[in-house]
Amino acid sequence: MTPHDEGEAGEAGEAGPGRAGPGVSVPPSAWPTGRLLSAAARRVEREWDAYLERWSLTHASLPVLAVLAGGGRFQREIASELGVTEQTISRMLVGLERSGYLQRQRNDTDRRQHVVAITPGGRAALEALNDSVAVERLVAATLTPDQVAQLRGLLVRMLRPDAPGPRAPGPRAPELRASEGLPNGPGSQAPEG
């Protein structure tokens, strides 16, 4: 077991030497849903990374190739599309270029910029790793087909853009704010008294 397997020790109910602390010996059936989802996601991510390692890719570098499969892009565009910094993308591009999965070419109109494009080797890697049976096996090895379908439905529902997300605490009700001597809201006056 590795240090990042925190919480998974509890899956078997084992709290080994030096593994004291809240929730360590609590079985997963007693965990909050968020913790279960997080532990499952970590496990799947480790399996996914081991699978991608065959092609010298990671869960972080694969989306870069996926973006480039749609056509060449500037580094800044890739970073923006993936929601990461240009520095992060720069490091990934170096590794992908070293693996022969992409190439950088000078921009004809602005010689300071490079257009990043996927190579035939990068495209071949994307096609090879896109084995739906092997990928499903990473997640579904212990589930029945019906359970996989149910899990997929729930996950898709959670990820819908219109799905309600975690609720941030809203403003306090005016009567509570007044009892605490606070204004009732933007532009209002503090209660007198």
C-alpha positions in Angstrom: 0.0 0.0 0.0 1.2 3.5 -0.8 0.7 6.7 1.2 -1.9 8.0 -1.3 -4.0 4.9 -0.6 -5.3 6.7 2.5 -8.8 5.5 3.2 -8.4 2.4 1.2 -6.9 0.6 4.2 -10.4 1.0 5.7 -11.8 -0.9 2.7 -10.7 -4.1 4.3 -11.3 -2.8 7.8 -7.6 -3.0 8.5 -5.9 -0.3 10.6 -2.3 -1.4 10.5 0.5 -0.1 12.8 0.8 3.6 12.7 -2.5 4.0 10.9 -4.5 5.6 13.7 -6.8 8.5 13.0 -10.4 9.3 12.3 -12.1 7.0 9.9 -9.1 4.7 9.2 -10.7 1.6 10.5 -14.2 2.5 9.4 -15.4 0.3 6.6 -16.4 1.9 3.2 -20.0 1.1 3.8 -20.0 3.8 6.6 -18.1 6.4 4.6 -19.9 9.5 3.3 -20.8 9.3 -0.4 -18.2 12.0 -1.3 -15.4 10.0 0.3 -16.5 6.8 -1.5 -16.6 8.6 -4.8 -13.1 10.1 -4.2 -11.6 6.8 -3.2 -13.1 5.1 -6.2 -11.9 7.9 -8.5 -8.3 7.5 -7.1 -8.4 3.8 -7.7 -9.7 4.2 -11.3 -7.1 6.9 -12.0 -4.3 4.6 -10.9 -5.6 1.8 -13.1 -6.1 4.3 -16.0 -2.5 5.6 -15.6 -1.1 2.0 -15.6 -3.1 1.4 -18.8 -1.9 4.6 -20.4 1.7 3.9 -19.4 1.9 1.3 -22.2 2.0 4.4 -24.6 4.1 6.6 -22.3 1.0 8.7 -21.5 -0.8 9.8 -18.3 -4.3 10.9 -17.5 -2.9 14.5 -17.7 -1.1 14.2 -21.1 -3.8 12.3 -22.9 -6.3 15.2 -23.2 -3.5 17.2 -25.0 -3.4 14.6 -27.7 -7.2 14.5 -27.8 -7.3 18.3 -28.3 -4.6 18.1 -31.0 -6.5 15.3 -32.8 -9.0 18.1 -33.8 -6.2 20.1 -35.5 -3.1 22.1 -34.7 -3.2 24.7 -31.9 -1.1 27.2 -30.3 0.2 26.3 -26.8 -2.0 29.1 -25.3 -5.1 27.6 -27.0 -4.4 24.2 -25.7 -3.9 25.5 -22.1 -7.1 27.5 -22.4 -9.1 24.6 -23.7 -7.9 22.3 -20.9 -8.2 24.9 -18.2 -4.5 24.7 -17.1 -1.6 27.1 -17.2 0.7 27.5 -20.2 3.6 26.3 -18.0 1.8 23.1 -17.3 1.1 22.5 -21.0 4.7 23.4 -21.8 5.9 20.5 -19.6 3.4 18.1 -21.1 4.4 19.1 -24.7 8.0 18.4 -24.0 7.2 14.8 -22.9 4.8 14.2 -25.8 7.2 15.6 -28.3 10.0 13.4 -26.9 7.6 10.4 -27.3 7.1 11.3 -30.9 3.4 12.1 -30.4 3.5 15.8 -31.5 5.6 18.3 -33.3 5.9 22.0 -33.0 6.2 24.2 -36.1 6.9 27.9 -36.3 3.9 30.0 -37.0 4.2 31.5 -40.5 2.7 34.9 -39.4 4.4 35.2 -36.0 7.8 33.5 -35.8 7.8 33.7 -32.0 4.9 31.3 -31.8 4.7 27.6 -32.5 1.8 25.6 -33.9 1.6 22.3 -32.0 0.3 19.3 -34.1 -0.3 15.7 -33.5 2.0 13.3 -35.4 0.9 10.0 -37.1 2.5 8.2 -34.0 0.3 10.3 -31.7 -2.8 9.5 -33.7 -1.9 5.8 -33.7 -1.5 5.9 -29.9 -4.9 7.5 -29.5 -6.5 4.8 -31.7 -4.7 1.9 -30.0 -5.6 3.0 -26.4 -9.2 3.6 -27.4 -10.1 0.0 -26.8 -13.5 0.3 -25.2 -13.5 -3.2 -23.8 -10.1 -2.8 -22.1 -11.1 0.7 -20.8 -14.4 -0.6 -19.4 -12.6 -3.4 -17.7 -10.6 -0.9 -15.6 -13.8 0.2 -13.9 -16.3 -2.7 -14.3 -14.3 -5.7 -13.4 -16.2 -6.3 -10.2 -19.6 -5.1 -11.5 -22.4 -6.7 -13.4 -23.5 -5.2 -16.8 -26.6 -3.8 -15.1 -24.5 -2.2 -12.3 -22.2 -0.7 -14.9 -25.2 0.8 -16.8 -26.7 2.1 -13.5 -23.3 3.6 -12.5 -22.9 5.2 -15.9 -26.3 6.7 -15.7 -25.7 8.2 -12.3 -22.3 9.6 -13.2 -23.6 11.2 -16.5 -26.4 12.7 -14.5 -24.0 14.2 -11.9 -21.8 15.6 -14.7 -24.6 17.3 -16.7 -24.0 21.0 -17.1 -27.4 21.7 -15.6 -27.0 19.3 -12.7 -27.2 21.1 -9.3 -23.8 21.3 -7.7 -22.8 21.7 -4.1 -24.6 24.5 -2.5 -22.6 27.3 -1.0 -24.1 28.8 2.2 -26.4 31.5 1.1 -27.0 34.9 2.7 -28.6 34.7 6.1 -32.2 35.4 6.4 -32.9 39.1 7.1 -34.3 38.4 10.6 -31.1 36.5 11.6 -28.9 39.3 10.1 -30.9 41.9 12.1 -30.6 39.9 15.3 -26.9 39.9 14.9 -26.8 43.6 14.2 -25.9 43.2 10.6 -27.4 45.0 7.6 -30.2 43.1 5.8 -28.2 42.9 2.5 -26.5 45.0 -0.1 -27.6 48.7 0.1 -29.6 48.2 3.3 -29.1 50.0 6.6 -28.1 48.3 9.8 -31.0 47.9 12.1 -31.5 50.6 14.6 -31.8 49.9 18.3 
